[in-house]
Amino acid sequence: MDELITSRASSAVEADRAPTERETADGHRSSVSPLPEGPVPIGSLVFADELPDGVVVADEVGRIVVFNRVAARLTGLDPAEVIGKFAFDVLPLRDADGSDWWLCADPYHGLPTRTRHPERSLYLSDGTEVLVSVGYVREGGPGRVARKPGGADKGTAGKQSSSAQPGGAAKPGSAGQPGSVRRLVISLRGAQQRERLERSRAELVSTVAHELRSPLTSVKGFTATLLNKWSRFTDDQKRVMLETVNADADRVTRLITELLDVSRIESGRMEVHRQLVDLADRARKIIAGRVASGDAEDRFRLEVRHGVPETWLDADKIDQILGNLVENAVRHGAGIVTVVVEPAHLDDLSQLASTPQLAGPGRLGSAARSGGTAAPRPGAPDAASVSVRDQGEGIAPEVAPRVFRQFWRGKRRGGTGLGLYIVKGLVEAHGGAIGVCRAPGGGAEFRFIVPAGTAAA
């Protein structure tokens, strides 16, 4: 960029500064030239403080000319105090073995063909871990080394090494040579997000290993027993063993399906195949399936309000959402499980999305409900709402913000802890929102809202 912008960082240093000598990181003396006066022709530095990562730029002799706000936050240093100082003094970066990164990488005197160092984990002097990547801006263009007509390199590593001084500071005469470093751009990022990701992955591996071990042990045990002693068992005994193997195989299949869903949600690859869906019919199907599997019919109640608009949704994913919510109510709740399908409005959706975890009864959405009856709302409903309520102990207010996170489990341990996380991802994939509050009759109420629309929505 040709535009000349005065660097706020550079202006903090006196423009008429005379050449001085200072001690470098390893105790040697180095002569440095004055900082450039006035505007800095670096268009990429105009908005340094607005960048999401820490940015530190050093000039051709290693002095800092840019130290943005994020870099100051990560290092705890004042930009006004570090401008003009040597980067290797301000950022004494070391690796996990304690080796000095500046001495190992030798950025100013290494191979002139280097263009960058990929991101890696390094440590500041106080032990703070930061993720550091480094880029080079060289004379003659990135990675270019000018050559004499006879083929000899002007900017070879050997020639630069002869003018190098320990500690990373170059002699004044070495700057400006073709291939020499004109600017060193250091990017800094906090390591907390990576640590959280690594902990999440480790917890996922631990959970998966635990959940797989039990059914696979059962499958292996029963199949080995049947193969070795088939003739010793009666038909009834064989049936019980095979039914157990079949149930455990289904459990493994569900776990793999959940893991695939988590992967799609996190990568944003969740596909929604919309079709006309009757939410009340899908709820009846889920309840009928629970009754067929052995649950008491009087354990469930379905309430359908008048005026539910037409919805175009992914039928399979809606079944998965309703199935997970009903199973959660049966497993962790008590009493009657009530499923309520009712019309809603998109302003309810906005409120639910902004405050998805509320503790008070009936506070999900702006519809004032008393005893399960919705107050009249002006205008035609443009969304549909489904609530799943139980009559158990409910969810404590301090726990509510965590229920949709990975691996959250209630007091009654069981399952992978991924069900509600997947439910939230599936609802949001439809353009909806979900929240949890205390049900009007006690217990927990999970309510999700999806917008009404057409096949193209």
C-alpha positions as CSV (number, residue, x, y, z in Angstrom):
1,M,0.0,0.0,0.0
2,D,1.5,3.3,-1.1
3,E,-0.4,5.4,1.4
4,L,1.9,6.8,4.2
5,I,0.4,6.4,7.6
6,T,2.0,7.7,10.7
7,S,2.4,4.8,13.1
8,R,1.0,5.6,16.6
9,A,3.6,3.2,18.0
10,S,6.5,4.8,16.2
11,S,5.5,8.3,17.2
12,A,6.1,7.4,20.9
13,V,9.8,7.5,20.2
14,E,11.8,10.7,19.8
15,A,12.3,11.4,16.1
16,D,15.7,13.0,16.5
17,R,17.2,10.1,18.4
18,A,21.0,9.8,17.8
19,P,22.8,6.5,17.2
20,T,23.4,4.8,20.5
21,E,24.9,1.6,21.9
22,R,23.0,-0.8,24.1
23,E,23.6,-4.1,25.7
24,T,21.8,-7.0,24.0
25,A,20.3,-10.1,25.6
26,D,23.5,-12.0,25.8
27,G,25.6,-9.1,27.2
28,H,27.2,-7.8,24.0
29,R,27.1,-4.2,22.8
30,S,25.4,-3.3,19.6
31,S,25.4,0.0,17.7
32,V,22.0,1.0,16.3
33,S,20.8,3.7,14.0
34,P,18.1,6.2,14.8
35,L,14.4,5.2,14.4
36,P,12.9,6.3,11.1
37,E,11.3,9.7,11.3
38,G,7.7,10.7,10.5
39,P,5.3,8.4,8.6
40,V,5.8,4.7,8.2
41,P,5.0,3.3,4.7
42,I,3.4,0.2,6.0
43,G,-0.3,0.0,5.0
44,S,-0.8,-3.3,6.9
45,L,0.0,-1.6,10.2
46,V,-2.7,1.1,10.0
47,F,-5.2,-0.9,12.1
48,A,-2.8,-2.9,14.2
49,D,-4.8,-2.3,17.4
50,E,-7.9,-3.7,15.7
51,L,-6.4,-7.1,14.8
52,P,-7.7,-10.0,16.9
53,D,-4.2,-11.4,17.5
54,G,-1.1,-9.8,19.0
55,V,1.2,-8.2,16.5
56,V,4.8,-7.2,17.1
57,V,6.9,-5.7,14.2
58,A,10.6,-5.2,14.5
59,D,12.7,-3.3,12.0
60,E,15.9,-4.4,10.2
61,V,18.0,-4.3,13.3
62,G,15.5,-5.9,15.7
63,R,13.9,-2.8,17.3
64,I,10.2,-2.9,17.9
65,V,8.2,-0.3,15.8
66,V,4.7,-1.8,16.4
67,F,3.3,-3.4,19.5
68,N,-0.5,-3.6,19.3
69,R,-3.1,-3.7,22.1
70,V,-3.5,-7.5,22.1
71,A,0.2,-8.1,22.3
72,A,0.2,-5.8,25.3
73,R,-2.6,-7.7,27.0
74,L,-0.9,-11.1,26.3
75,T,2.5,-10.0,27.6
76,G,1.4,-7.5,30.3
77,L,3.8,-4.8,28.8
78,D,3.1,-1.2,28.1
79,P,3.5,-0.4,24.3
80,A,4.9,3.0,25.0
81,E,7.7,1.5,27.1
82,V,8.7,-1.2,24.6
83,I,8.7,0.8,21.4
84,G,12.3,1.2,20.3
85,K,13.6,-1.7,22.4
86,F,15.0,-4.9,20.9
87,A,12.4,-7.6,20.3
88,F,14.6,-10.3,21.8
89,D,14.9,-8.3,25.1
90,V,11.1,-7.5,25.2
91,L,10.1,-11.0,24.2
92,P,12.6,-13.5,25.6
93,L,10.8,-16.5,24.0
94,R,11.8,-20.0,25.1
95,D,10.6,-23.4,24.1
96,A,9.4,-26.2,26.5
97,D,13.0,-27.3,27.0
98,G,14.2,-23.8,28.0
99,S,16.1,-23.1,24.8
100,D,16.3,-19.5,23.7
101,W,14.1,-19.3,20.5
102,W,16.1,-16.2,19.2
103,L,19.4,-18.1,19.4
104,C,18.0,-21.2,17.8
105,A,16.0,-19.6,15.0
106,D,18.5,-16.7,14.5
107,P,15.9,-14.8,12.4
108,Y,18.2,-12.0,11.3
109,H,21.2,-14.1,10.3
110,G,19.7,-17.3,9.1
111,L,19.0,-18.5,5.6
112,P,17.8,-15.5,3.5
113,T,15.3,-17.8,1.7
114,R,13.1,-18.2,4.8
115,T,9.8,-16.5,4.6
116,R,8.0,-17.6,7.9
117,H,8.1,-19.8,10.9
118,P,4.9,-21.8,11.5
119,E,2.9,-21.3,14.7
120,R,4.4,-23.1,17.7
121,S,4.1,-22.9,21.5
122,L,6.7,-20.8,23.3
123,Y,7.0,-19.3,26.7
124,L,7.6,-15.8,28.0
125,S,10.0,-15.1,30.9
126,D,7.2,-15.4,33.5
127,G,6.1,-18.8,32.1
128,T,3.1,-17.6,30.1
129,E,2.5,-19.8,27.2
130,V,1.8,-18.1,23.8
131,L,1.3,-19.4,20.3
132,V,3.9,-17.6,18.1
133,S,4.2,-17.4,14.3
134,V,6.8,-15.3,12.6
135,G,7.0,-13.8,9.1
136,Y,9.8,-12.1,7.2
137,V,9.7,-9.0,5.0
138,R,13.0,-9.0,3.0
139,E,14.8,-6.6,0.8
140,G,13.9,-7.3,-2.9
141,G,10.7,-9.1,-2.0
142,P,9.7,-12.1,0.1
143,G,12.2,-14.9,0.0
144,R,14.2,-13.4,-2.8
145,V,18.0,-13.3,-2.8
146,A,19.7,-11.1,-5.4
147,R,22.6,-12.7,-7.3
148,K,25.6,-11.3,-9.0
149,P,26.0,-11.8,-12.7
150,G,28.6,-14.4,-12.0
151,G,26.1,-16.4,-9.9
152,A,27.5,-15.6,-6.5
153,D,24.9,-14.8,-3.9
154,K,24.9,-11.3,-2.3
155,G,22.6,-12.3,0.5
156,T,23.8,-15.8,1.5
157,A,23.8,-17.0,5.0
158,G,27.6,-17.0,5.2
159,K,27.9,-13.4,4.2
160,Q,25.3,-12.3,6.7
161,S,26.9,-14.4,9.4
162,S,30.1,-12.4,9.0
163,S,28.3,-9.2,9.8
164,A,26.2,-10.7,12.6
165,Q,26.6,-9.9,16.3
166,P,25.5,-12.1,19.1
167,G,22.0,-11.5,20.5
168,G,20.3,-10.9,17.2
169,A,21.3,-7.3,16.4
170,A,22.8,-6.7,13.0
171,K,25.6,-4.3,12.2
172,P,24.3,-1.1,10.5
173,G,26.0,-2.0,7.3
174,S,24.2,-5.3,6.9
175,A,20.7,-3.7,6.6
176,G,19.6,-3.0,3.1
177,Q,21.4,-5.9,1.4
178,P,19.3,-7.9,-1.0
179,G,17.6,-10.7,0.9
180,S,18.3,-9.2,4.3
181,V,15.5,-8.8,6.8
182,R,13.6,-5.5,6.4
183,R,10.9,-6.2,9.0
184,L,10.2,-9.1,11.3
185,V,6.4,-9.6,11.9
186,I,5.6,-11.7,15.1
187,S,2.1,-12.9,15.7
188,L,1.0,-13.8,19.2
189,R,-2.1,-15.7,20.3
190,G,-3.1,-16.9,23.8
191,A,-2.9,-20.6,24.4
192,Q,-6.0,-20.8,26.6
193,Q,-8.4,-21.7,23.7
194,R,-6.0,-24.5,22.6
195,E,-5.8,-25.8,26.2
196,R,-9.6,-25.9,26.4
197,L,-9.8,-27.7,23.1
198,E,-7.2,-30.2,24.2
199,R,-9.1,-30.9,27.4
200,S,-12.3,-31.3,25.5
201,R,-10.7,-33.7,23.1
202,A,-9.2,-35.7,26.0
203,E,-12.5,-35.8,27.8
204,L,-14.2,-37.0,24.5
205,V,-11.7,-39.8,24.1
206,S,-12.1,-40.8,27.7
207,T,-15.9,-40.8,27.5
208,V,-15.9,-42.7,24.2
209,A,-13.5,-45.3,25.5
210,H,-15.6,-45.8,28.6
211,E,-18.9,-46.0,26.7
212,L,-17.5,-48.5,24.2
213,R,-15.8,-50.7,26.6
214,S,-18.9,-51.9,28.4
215,P,-21.0,-53.0,25.4
216,L,-18.0,-54.4,23.5
217,T,-17.1,-56.5,26.6
218,S,-20.6,-57.8,26.7
219,V,-20.7,-58.6,23.0
220,K,-17.3,-60.3,23.1
221,G,-18.2,-62.3,26.2
222,F,-21.6,-63.6,25.0
223,T,-20.4,-64.4,21.5
224,A,-17.4,-66.3,22.7
225,T,-19.6,-68.2,25.2
226,L,-22.1,-69.2,22.5
227,L,-19.4,-70.3,20.1
228,N,-17.6,-72.5,22.6
229,K,-20.6,-73.9,24.4
230,W,-23.5,-73.7,22.0
231,S,-24.9,-77.1,22.7
232,R,-25.0,-76.7,26.5
233,F,-27.6,-73.8,26.4
234,T,-31.3,-74.0,25.9
235,D,-33.1,-72.0,23.3
236,D,-34.3,-69.5,25.8
237,Q,-30.8,-69.0,27.2
238,K,-29.5,-68.5,23.7
239,R,-32.2,-65.9,22.9
240,V,-31.4,-63.9,26.1
241,M,-27.7,-63.8,25.1
242,L,-28.4,-62.8,21.5
243,E,-30.9,-60.1,22.6
244,T,-28.2,-58.7,24.9
245,V,-25.7,-58.7,22.1
246,N,-28.2,-57.0,19.9
247,A,-29.0,-54.3,22.5
248,D,-25.3,-53.6,23.1
249,A,-24.7,-53.4,19.3
250,D,-27.5,-50.8,19.1
251,R,-25.8,-48.9,22.0
252,V,-22.5,-48.7,20.0
253,T,-24.4,-47.6,16.9
254,R,-26.1,-44.8,18.9
255,L,-22.7,-43.7,20.3
256,I,-21.1,-43.6,16.8
257,T,-24.1,-41.6,15.5
258,E,-23.8,-39.1,18.3
259,L,-20.1,-38.6,17.6
260,L,-20.8,-38.1,13.9
261,D,-23.5,-35.5,14.8
262,V,-21.0,-33.7,17.2
263,S,-18.5,-33.6,14.4
264,R,-21.0,-32.2,11.9
265,I,-22.2,-29.6,14.4
266,E,-18.7,-28.4,15.3
267,S,-17.6,-28.2,11.6
268,G,-20.8,-26.5,10.4
269,R,-21.6,-29.4,8.0
270,M,-25.0,-30.3,9.4
271,E,-27.4,-30.7,6.5
272,V,-31.1,-30.1,6.8
273,H,-33.5,-31.8,4.3
274,R,-36.7,-29.9,4.7
275,Q,-40.2,-31.3,4.1
276,L,-43.6,-30.6,5.5
277,V,-43.6,-31.8,9.1
278,D,-46.5,-32.1,11.5
279,L,-44.8,-31.6,14.9
280,A,-47.8,-33.1,16.8
281,D,-47.6,-36.3,14.7
282,R,-43.9,-36.6,15.3
283,A,-44.5,-36.2,19.0
284,R,-47.2,-38.9,18.9
285,K,-44.7,-41.2,17.1
286,I,-42.0,-40.7,19.8
287,I,-44.5,-41.3,22.6
288,A,-45.8,-44.5,20.9
289,G,-42.3,-45.7,20.5
290,R,-41.6,-45.2,24.2
291,V,-44.8,-47.1,25.1
292,A,-43.9,-49.9,22.8
293,S,-40.5,-50.3,24.4
294,G,-42.1,-50.8,27.8
295,D,-42.8,-47.4,29.3
296,A,-46.3,-47.0,30.9
297,E,-48.8,-45.2,28.6
298,D,-50.1,-43.0,31.4
299,R,-46.5,-41.7,31.9
300,F,-46.9,-39.4,28.9
301,R,-49.3,-36.6,27.9
302,L,-49.5,-34.7,24.6
303,E,-51.1,-31.3,24.4
304,V,-51.6,-29.6,21.0
305,R,-52.7,-26.0,21.0
306,H,-54.8,-24.5,18.2
307,G,-53.3,-22.6,15.4
308,V,-49.8,-24.2,15.0
309,P,-48.5,-22.9,11.7
310,E,-47.1,-25.1,8.8
311,T,-43.5,-26.0,9.3
312,W,-40.9,-27.3,6.8
313,L,-38.3,-29.2,8.8
314,D,-36.0,-32.2,8.6
315,A,-38.3,-35.0,9.9
316,D,-35.5,-37.3,11.0
317,K,-33.8,-34.6,12.9
318,I,-37.0,-33.5,14.5
319,D,-37.5,-37.1,15.6
320,Q,-34.0,-37.1,17.1
321,I,-34.7,-33.8,18.9
322,L,-38.0,-35.0,20.4
323,G,-36.6,-38.4,21.2
324,N,-33.6,-37.0,23.1
325,L,-35.8,-34.6,25.1
326,V,-38.4,-37.2,26.0
327,E,-35.6,-39.7,27.0
328,N,-34.0,-37.0,29.1
329,A,-37.3,-36.3,30.9
330,V,-37.9,-40.0,31.5
331,R,-34.3,-40.7,32.7
332,H,-33.7,-37.6,34.9
333,G,-37.2,-36.5,35.7
334,A,-40.2,-38.0,37.4
335,G,-44.0,-38.1,37.2
336,I,-45.8,-37.4,34.0
337,V,-43.9,-36.3,30.9
338,T,-45.9,-33.6,29.1
339,V,-45.2,-32.6,25.5
340,V,-46.8,-29.3,24.4
341,V,-47.0,-28.2,20.8
342,E,-48.2,-24.6,20.4
343,P,-48.0,-21.6,18.0
344,A,-45.3,-19.1,18.7
345,H,-43.8,-15.9,17.3
346,L,-40.4,-15.0,16.0
347,D,-39.8,-12.4,18.8
348,D,-40.0,-15.4,21.2
349,L,-37.3,-17.0,19.1
350,S,-35.1,-13.9,19.5
351,Q,-35.6,-13.8,23.2
352,L,-34.9,-17.5,23.6
353,A,-31.7,-17.3,21.5
354,S,-30.4,-14.3,23.6
355,T,-31.3,-15.9,27.0
356,P,-31.4,-19.7,26.4
357,Q,-31.1,-20.7,30.1
358,L,-33.7,-19.2,32.5
359,A,-34.6,-20.4,36.0
360,G,-38.1,-19.1,36.6
361,P,-41.3,-20.9,35.6
362,G,-42.8,-20.1,32.3
363,R,-40.1,-17.5,31.3
364,L,-39.1,-19.1,28.0
365,G,-40.4,-16.7,25.3
366,S,-42.6,-13.7,25.8
367,A,-45.8,-15.7,26.0
368,A,-47.2,-15.4,29.5
369,R,-48.3,-18.9,30.4
370,S,-50.3,-19.8,33.4
371,G,-51.2,-23.4,34.1
372,G,-50.2,-24.3,30.5
373,T,-52.5,-21.8,28.7
374,A,-50.9,-19.3,26.4
375,A,-52.0,-15.7,26.6
376,P,-53.4,-14.3,23.3
377,R,-50.9,-12.6,21.0
378,P,-51.7,-10.1,18.2
379,G,-50.9,-11.2,14.7
380,A,-50.6,-14.6,13.0
381,P,-48.1,-17.0,14.6
382,D,-44.9,-17.3,12.5
383,A,-43.2,-20.0,14.5
384,A,-44.0,-23.2,16.3
385,S,-43.0,-24.2,19.8
386,V,-42.5,-27.6,21.5
387,S,-42.1,-28.0,25.2
388,V,-41.1,-31.2,27.1
389,R,-41.9,-31.0,30.8
390,D,-41.4,-33.4,33.7
391,Q,-42.4,-33.4,37.4
392,G,-39.0,-34.1,38.9
393,E,-36.7,-32.0,40.9
394,G,-35.9,-29.6,38.0
395,I,-32.6,-28.0,37.2
396,A,-30.9,-25.7,39.7
397,P,-30.3,-22.1,38.4
398,E,-26.6,-22.4,38.7
399,V,-26.5,-25.6,36.6
400,A,-28.9,-24.3,33.9
401,P,-26.1,-22.5,31.8
402,R,-24.2,-25.8,31.5
403,V,-27.0,-28.2,30.4
404,F,-26.3,-27.8,26.7
405,R,-22.6,-28.2,26.9
406,Q,-20.8,-31.4,25.9
407,F,-20.6,-34.2,28.5
408,W,-23.1,-32.5,30.9
409,R,-25.0,-35.1,33.0
410,G,-27.5,-34.8,35.7
411,K,-27.4,-36.4,39.1
412,R,-28.4,-39.7,37.6
413,R,-25.4,-40.7,35.7
414,G,-25.9,-42.4,32.4
415,G,-25.4,-41.8,28.7
416,T,-22.6,-39.9,27.0
417,G,-23.6,-36.4,28.0
418,L,-23.9,-35.4,24.4
419,G,-27.6,-35.6,23.9
420,L,-28.6,-32.1,24.8
421,Y,-25.6,-30.6,23.1
422,I,-26.7,-32.4,19.9
423,V,-30.3,-31.2,20.4
424,K,-29.2,-27.6,20.6
425,G,-27.1,-28.0,17.4
426,L,-30.0,-29.6,15.5
427,V,-32.5,-26.9,16.6
428,E,-30.1,-24.2,15.6
429,A,-29.5,-25.9,12.2
430,H,-33.2,-25.3,11.6
431,G,-32.9,-21.6,12.5
432,G,-34.4,-22.1,15.9
433,A,-33.4,-21.8,19.5
434,I,-33.8,-23.9,22.7
435,G,-33.8,-23.1,26.4
436,V,-34.6,-24.6,29.8
437,C,-36.6,-23.3,32.7
438,R,-38.7,-24.6,35.6
439,A,-42.0,-26.1,34.5
440,P,-45.3,-24.6,35.7
441,G,-45.9,-27.6,37.9
442,G,-42.3,-28.1,39.0
443,G,-39.6,-30.1,37.3
444,A,-37.7,-29.1,34.2
445,E,-39.1,-27.7,31.0
446,F,-37.1,-27.8,27.7
447,R,-38.7,-25.6,25.1
448,F,-37.5,-25.1,21.5
449,I,-38.9,-22.8,18.8
450,V,-38.6,-23.2,15.1
451,P,-39.7,-20.7,12.5
452,A,-42.6,-21.5,10.2
453,G,-41.9,-21.3,6.5
454,T,-42.1,-22.8,3.1
455,A,-40.1,-25.6,1.4
456,A,-37.5,-23.0,0.3
457,A,-37.0,-21.6,3.8
